[in-house]
């Protein structure tokens, strides 16, 4: 039990960060409109940033729903990091 409390932040970051690769891949596939796995290794991210903070496909409901979920996920990740820095 002492090990868990000692490494609580590491455990939280790993647990919350594990699905990040899947979520980012899914978001990039929606933004770049592809099903290729190569989108995961390409350093294209300007359109991804525009898609995250803007509304590049206003008619695509899947994009808007997943964009909002991805924003929430990244916000919680950012808040975890801020709380870690404060404490």
PyMOL commands that set and color helices and strands:
alter all, ss='L'
color gray80, all
select helices_A, chain A and resi 2-6+8-17+20-32+37-40+46-53+61-86
alter helices_A, ss='H'
color red, helices_A
deselect
rebuild
show_as cartoon
